[in-house]
Amino acid sequence: MSSDQNDYNLRQYHLMQQTISDFDLGKLSLPRLISQIEGLIDALEGVSVEVRNNLLSRWAVLEDIFAVSLHEERNTLKPSEAERIRTALVELSELVGSHIDDISPPE
């Protein structure tokens, strides 16, 4: 991966972390979180299929929970769904952090 791609991907990873933080602070709705994370994952350049799939597997948990709540015409999440979202976001944040560590230049 080129230095430019690393810099670009680093920005995308930081934006993912900011998006998760904004959701945690109540600044984003679940649908907006899902949309933004998906867009940021799609925007990554030159990452392996494994990296992309690992990120998407955490994102898919969010998408699935939201789809079920829409199907059931609910505006609120069940406690078990909220916990699954929290777990997926922690895992996603940790995964993103590890990718940031992998491509960040040493200080």
Backbone hydrogen bonds in HBPLUS format (Angstrom, degrees):
<---DONOR---> <-ACCEPTOR-->    atom                        ^
c    i                          cat <-CA-CA->   ^        H-A-AA   ^      H-
h    n   atom  resd res      DA  || num        DHA   H-A  angle D-A-AA Bond
n    s   type  num  typ     dist DA aas  dist angle  dist       angle   num
A0006-ASN N   A0002-SER O   2.88 MM   4  6.20 157.4  1.93 149.9 156.7     1
A0007-ASP N   A0003-SER O   2.92 MM   4  6.18 160.4  1.96 148.4 153.2     2
A0008-TYR N   A0004-ASP O   2.89 MM   4  6.09 160.9  1.93 147.5 153.3     3
A0009-ASN N   A0005-GLN O   2.78 MM   4  5.94 170.8  1.79 156.0 158.5     4
A0010-LEU N   A0006-ASN O   2.81 MM   4  5.91 152.7  1.88 146.2 154.5     5
A0011-ARG N   A0007-ASP O   3.10 MM   4  6.38 151.7  2.18 144.0 150.4     6
A0012-GLN N   A0008-TYR O   3.09 MM   4  6.50 153.3  2.17 145.6 153.2     7
A0013-TYR N   A0009-ASN O   2.83 MM   4  6.12 160.5  1.87 156.6 161.4     8
A0014-HIS N   A0010-LEU O   2.95 MM   4  6.18 158.2  2.00 147.8 153.7     9
A0015-LEU N   A0011-ARG O   2.89 MM   4  6.12 151.9  1.97 146.4 154.6    10
A0016-MET N   A0012-GLN O   2.91 MM   4  6.22 144.0  2.04 143.8 153.9    11
A0017-GLN N   A0013-TYR O   3.05 MM   4  6.41 157.9  2.10 148.5 153.4    12
A0018-GLN N   A0014-HIS O   2.92 MM   4  6.20 155.5  1.99 146.7 153.9    13
A0019-THR N   A0015-LEU O   2.85 MM   4  6.00 152.6  1.93 144.6 152.0    14
A0020-ILE N   A0016-MET O   2.98 MM   4  6.26 159.6  2.02 152.2 156.9    15
A0021-SER N   A0017-GLN O   2.96 MM   4  6.18 159.8  2.01 146.4 152.3    16
A0022-ASP N   A0018-GLN O   2.82 MM   4  6.05 156.1  1.88 148.5 155.1    17
A0023-PHE N   A0019-THR O   2.99 MM   4  6.26 153.8  2.06 146.3 153.0    18
A0024-ASP N   A0020-ILE O   2.93 MM   4  6.21 160.9  1.96 150.8 156.2    19
A0025-LEU N   A0021-SER O   2.95 MM   4  6.21 142.1  2.10 145.3 155.7    20
A0027-LYS N   A0022-ASP O   2.78 MM   5  5.04 148.6  1.88 165.2 156.6    21
A0026-GLY N   A0023-PHE O   2.93 MM   3  5.05 159.5  1.98 107.9 114.1    22
A0033-LEU N   A0029-SER O   2.90 MM   4  6.16 159.4  1.94 153.2 159.4    23
A0034-ILE N   A0030-LEU O   2.93 MM   4  6.14 169.0  1.94 159.8 161.7    24
A0035-SER N   A0031-PRO O   3.00 MM   4  6.18 163.9  2.02 146.8 151.1    25
A0036-GLN N   A0032-ARG O   2.90 MM   4  6.05 168.4  1.91 155.1 158.2    26
A0037-ILE N   A0033-LEU O   2.91 MM   4  6.03 169.5  1.93 157.9 161.1    27
A0038-GLU N   A0034-ILE O   3.01 MM   4  6.07 164.3  2.04 148.2 153.2    28
A0039-GLY N   A0035-SER O   3.00 MM   4  6.18 161.6  2.03 147.9 153.1    29
A0040-LEU N   A0036-GLN O   2.95 MM   4  6.17 155.4  2.01 149.0 155.5    30
A0041-ILE N   A0037-ILE O   2.90 MM   4  6.14 158.1  1.95 154.7 160.5    31
A0042-ASP N   A0038-GLU O   2.90 MM   4  6.09 165.4  1.92 152.9 157.3    32
A0043-ALA N   A0039-GLY O   2.98 MM   4  6.08 134.4  2.19 135.7 147.8    33
A0044-LEU N   A0041-ILE O   3.20 MM   3  5.52 154.7  2.26 107.7 115.0    34
A0052-ARG N   A0048-SER O   3.06 MM   4  6.36 173.7  2.06 156.3 157.4    35
A0053-ASN N   A0049-VAL O   2.81 MM   4  5.94 164.2  1.84 152.1 157.1    36
A0054-ASN N   A0050-GLU O   2.90 MM   4  6.04 153.7  1.97 147.4 154.3    37
A0055-LEU N   A0051-VAL O   3.09 MM   4  6.36 159.2  2.13 152.8 157.8    38
A0056-LEU N   A0052-ARG O   2.87 MM   4  6.10 163.9  1.89 152.1 157.4    39
A0057-SER N   A0053-ASN O   2.87 MM   4  5.94 142.8  2.01 142.5 151.5    40
A0058-ARG N   A0055-LEU O   3.20 MM   3  5.54 129.0  2.47 103.5 115.2    41
A0059-TRP N   A0055-LEU O   3.08 MM   4  6.39 161.2  2.12 149.9 155.8    42
A0060-ALA N   A0056-LEU O   2.76 MM   4  5.85 150.9  1.84 147.4 154.7    43
A0061-VAL N   A0058-ARG O   3.29 MM   3  5.54 136.2  2.50 101.2 111.5    44
A0062-LEU N   A0059-TRP O   3.00 MM   3  5.40 120.3  2.37 107.2 120.7    45
A0063-GLU N   A0059-TRP O   3.13 MM   4  6.50 160.7  2.17 151.4 157.0    46
A0064-ASP N   A0060-ALA O   2.82 MM   4  5.95 163.1  1.84 152.5 156.6    47
A0065-ILE N   A0061-VAL O   3.08 MM   4  6.24 165.9  2.10 149.7 153.1    48
A0066-PHE N   A0062-LEU O   3.02 MM   4  6.20 164.3  2.05 151.9 156.5    49
A0067-ALA N   A0063-GLU O   2.89 MM   4  6.05 157.9  1.93 148.8 155.4    50
A0068-VAL N   A0064-ASP O   3.00 MM   4  6.25 157.5  2.05 150.6 155.8    51
A0069-SER N   A0065-ILE O   3.05 MM   4  6.31 162.3  2.08 149.8 154.6    52
A0070-LEU N   A0066-PHE O   2.93 MM   4  6.19 153.0  2.01 150.2 157.8    53
A0071-HIS N   A0067-ALA O   2.90 MM   4  6.10 162.2  1.93 148.1 153.4    54
A0072-GLU N   A0068-VAL O   2.89 MM   4  6.11 152.2  1.97 150.1 157.4    55
A0074-ARG N   A0069-SER O   2.83 MM   5  5.14 175.6  1.83 158.9 159.1    56
A0073-GLU N   A0070-LEU O   2.93 MM   3  4.82 156.3  1.98 103.1 109.9    57
A0081-GLU N   A0078-LYS O   2.95 MM   3  5.13 122.5  2.29 102.7 117.9    58
A0082-ALA N   A0078-LYS O   2.93 MM   4  6.28 160.2  1.97 160.6 166.7    59
A0083-GLU N   A0079-PRO O   3.00 MM   4  6.22 152.6  2.08 146.5 153.6    60
A0084-ARG N   A0080-SER O   3.02 MM   4  6.24 153.1  2.10 138.9 146.1    61
A0085-ILE N   A0081-GLU O   2.90 MM   4  6.16 154.0  1.97 150.5 157.6    62
A0086-ARG N   A0082-ALA O   2.95 MM   4  6.17 160.9  1.99 144.5 149.9    63
A0087-THR N   A0083-GLU O   2.90 MM   4  6.14 162.3  1.93 151.5 155.9    64
A0088-ALA N   A0084-ARG O   2.93 MM   4  6.09 162.8  1.96 145.6 150.6    65
A0089-LEU N   A0085-ILE O   2.87 MM   4  6.07 156.1  1.92 153.6 160.3    66
A0090-VAL N   A0086-ARG O   2.93 MM   4  6.17 153.7  2.00 148.9 156.1    67
A0091-GLU N   A0087-THR O   2.95 MM   4  6.18 167.3  1.97 153.6 157.0    68
A0092-LEU N   A0088-ALA O   2.81 MM   4  5.96 156.0  1.86 144.0 151.6    69
A0093-SER N   A0089-LEU O   2.83 MM   4  5.89 161.8  1.86 144.3 149.6    70
A0094-GLU N   A0090-VAL O   2.92 MM   4  6.13 157.4  1.97 149.4 155.6    71
A0095-LEU N   A0091-GLU O   2.90 MM   4  6.07 157.2  1.96 147.2 153.9    72
A0096-VAL N   A0092-LEU O   2.84 MM   4  6.04 164.9  1.86 154.6 158.8    73
A0097-GLY N   A0093-SER O   2.87 MM   4  6.02 157.2  1.92 143.4 150.3    74
A0098-SER N   A0094-GLU O   2.96 MM   4  6.23 147.5  2.06 143.0 151.2    75
A0099-HIS N   A0095-LEU O   3.08 MM   4  6.44 148.9  2.18 145.9 154.3    76
A0099-HIS N   A0096-VAL O   3.09 MM   3  5.11 118.8  2.48  95.2 110.3    77
A0100-ILE N   A0096-VAL O   2.88 MM   4  6.21 151.6  1.97 151.4 160.2    78
A0101-ASP N   A0097-GLY O   2.94 MM   4  6.18 161.4  1.98 147.3 152.0    79
A0102-ASP N   A0098-SER O   2.96 MM   4  6.15 147.4  2.07 137.9 146.9    80
A0103-ILE N   A0099-HIS O   3.15 MM   4  6.38 144.6  2.28 144.3 151.2    81
A0104-SER N   A0100-ILE O   2.82 MM   4  5.70 131.6  2.06 152.8 164.6    82
